[in-house]
Amino acid sequence: MTAILIRLPESLLAEIDRLAEETYTNRSAFVRQACSRHCHIISQVELPFVMEYYRKRIPNPNLPS
């Protein structure tokens, strides 16, 4: 597994540690799960809206004016 180094404010790290402890997991597993969920939300919810926005902004040259 590849490792990454991130900088977090102490308050966010404390929140992550608290939530990880409450869910009976460790910090690394909690961060991996959070990243996975965030990627899923972006691909399933946000990305379709972004794509639709740009479809409306950029005219399709194949469509009649």
Buried (B, 14 or more C-beta within 10 A) or exposed (E): EEEEEEEEEEEEEEEBEEEBEEEEBEEEEBBEEEEEEEEEEEEEEEEEEEEEEEEEEEEEEEEEE
